[in-house]
Every structure is written in C-alpha cells, then in structure tokens.
Amino acid sequence: MLILVWFIVCIIFAFVHFFLGNSGHALELFAFLSALALFLISKIKYKIK
C-alpha cells in the first residue's frame, strides 16, 4: 500500500512540476492533489474490505 501511495505522489509531483514549474502555486496544487489522492486511496481501501 505504501508503494502505491509513493507512486501516486511521484506522478502528481511530476505532473505539477511539468505544468507549473517554479510557480508560486505549484506547491499549493501539489499539496491539494496529494491530499485528494490519499483521500481517494483511503476510500477505495476501506470500500474493498
């Protein structure tokens, strides 16, 4: 499960860095997308059980 989270966060980081680069909003968008992804992974994990 931790590998899945790490993989998702790396993809989100690459996506944000590619599109926004060193923009001031890149960190905010990265934090928001990471939180959203972790929330969805958590929902899916507990829905399967």
C-alpha distances in whole Angstrom, upper triangle without the diagonal:
4,5,5,6,9,10,11,13,14,16,17,19,20,21,23,24,26,28,28,29,30,31,31,29,26,24,25,23,20,20,20,18,15,16,16,13,11,13,13,9,10,13,12,9,12,15,13,14
4,5,5,6,9,10,11,12,14,15,16,18,20,21,22,24,26,27,26,28,29,29,27,24,22,23,22,18,18,19,17,14,15,16,13,11,14,14,11,12,15,14,12,15,18,17,17
4,5,5,6,9,10,10,12,14,15,16,18,20,21,22,24,25,25,27,28,29,27,24,22,23,22,18,19,20,17,14,16,17,14,12,16,15,12,14,17,16,14,17,19,18,19
4,5,5,6,9,10,11,12,14,15,17,18,20,21,23,24,24,26,27,28,25,22,21,22,20,17,17,18,15,12,14,14,11,10,13,12,9,11,14,12,11,15,17,16,17
4,5,5,6,9,10,11,12,14,15,16,18,20,21,22,22,24,25,25,22,20,18,19,17,14,14,15,12,9,11,12,8,7,11,11,8,10,13,12,12,15,17,17,18
4,6,5,6,9,10,10,12,14,15,16,18,20,21,21,22,23,24,22,19,17,18,17,14,14,16,13,10,13,14,11,10,14,14,12,14,17,16,15,19,21,20,21
4,6,5,6,9,10,11,12,14,15,17,19,20,20,22,23,24,22,19,18,19,17,14,15,16,13,11,14,14,11,11,15,14,12,15,17,16,16,19,21,20,22
4,5,5,6,9,10,11,12,14,15,17,18,19,21,21,22,20,17,16,17,14,11,13,13,10,8,11,11,7,9,12,11,10,13,15,14,15,18,19,19,21
4,5,5,6,9,10,10,12,14,16,16,16,18,19,19,17,14,13,14,12,9,10,11,9,6,9,11,8,9,12,13,12,14,17,16,17,20,21,22,23
4,5,5,6,9,10,10,12,14,15,15,17,18,19,18,14,14,15,14,10,12,14,11,9,13,14,11,13,16,16,15,17,20,19,20,23,24,24,26
4,5,5,6,9,10,11,12,14,14,17,18,19,17,14,14,16,13,10,13,14,11,10,13,13,11,13,16,15,14,18,20,19,20,23,24,24,26
4,5,5,6,8,10,11,12,13,15,15,16,14,11,11,12,9,7,9,10,7,7,11,11,9,11,14,14,14,17,19,18,20,22,23,24,26
4,5,5,6,8,10,10,10,12,13,14,13,9,9,11,9,6,9,11,9,9,12,13,12,14,17,17,17,19,22,22,22,25,26,27,29
4,6,5,6,9,10,10,12,14,16,15,11,12,14,12,10,13,14,12,12,16,16,14,17,19,19,19,22,24,23,24,28,28,29,31
4,6,5,6,8,9,13,13,15,13,10,12,13,10,9,13,13,10,11,15,15,13,16,19,18,18,22,23,23,24,27,28,28,31
4,5,5,6,7,10,10,12,10,6,8,10,7,6,10,11,9,11,14,14,14,16,18,19,19,22,23,24,25,28,29,30,32
4,6,5,4,7,9,11,11,7,9,12,10,9,12,14,13,13,17,17,17,19,22,22,22,25,27,27,28,31,32,32,35
4,6,6,9,11,14,13,10,13,15,12,12,15,16,14,16,19,19,18,21,23,23,24,27,28,28,29,32,33,33,36
4,6,9,9,12,11,9,12,13,11,11,15,15,14,16,19,18,18,21,23,23,24,27,28,28,30,32,33,34,36
4,6,6,9,8,6,9,11,9,10,13,14,14,16,18,18,19,21,23,24,25,27,28,29,31,33,34,35,37
4,6,9,9,7,10,12,11,11,15,16,16,17,20,21,20,23,25,25,26,29,30,31,32,35,36,36,39
4,6,8,7,9,12,12,12,15,16,17,18,20,22,22,24,26,27,28,30,32,32,34,36,37,38,40
4,5,5,8,10,10,11,14,15,16,17,20,21,22,23,25,26,27,29,31,32,33,36,37,38,40
4,6,7,8,10,11,12,14,15,17,18,20,21,23,24,26,27,29,30,32,33,35,36,38,40
4,6,5,6,9,10,11,12,14,15,16,18,20,21,22,24,26,27,28,30,32,33,35,37
4,5,5,6,9,10,10,12,14,15,16,18,20,21,22,24,26,27,28,30,31,33,35
4,5,5,6,9,10,10,12,14,15,16,18,20,21,22,24,26,27,29,30,32,33
4,5,5,6,9,10,11,12,14,15,17,18,20,21,23,24,26,27,29,31,32
4,5,5,6,8,10,10,12,14,15,16,18,20,21,22,24,26,27,29,31
4,5,5,6,9,10,10,12,14,15,16,18,20,21,22,24,26,27,29
4,6,5,6,9,10,11,12,14,15,16,18,20,21,23,24,26,28
4,5,5,6,9,10,11,12,14,15,17,18,20,21,22,25,26
4,5,5,6,9,10,10,12,14,15,16,18,20,21,23,25
4,5,5,6,9,10,10,12,14,15,16,18,20,21,23
4,5,5,6,9,10,11,12,14,15,17,18,20,22
4,6,5,6,9,10,11,12,14,16,16,18,21
4,5,5,6,9,10,11,12,14,15,17,19
4,5,5,6,9,10,10,12,14,15,17
4,5,5,6,9,10,11,12,14,16
4,5,5,6,8,10,10,12,15
4,5,5,6,9,10,11,13
4,5,5,6,8,10,11
4,5,5,6,9,10
4,6,5,6,9
4,6,6,7
4,5,5
4,6
4
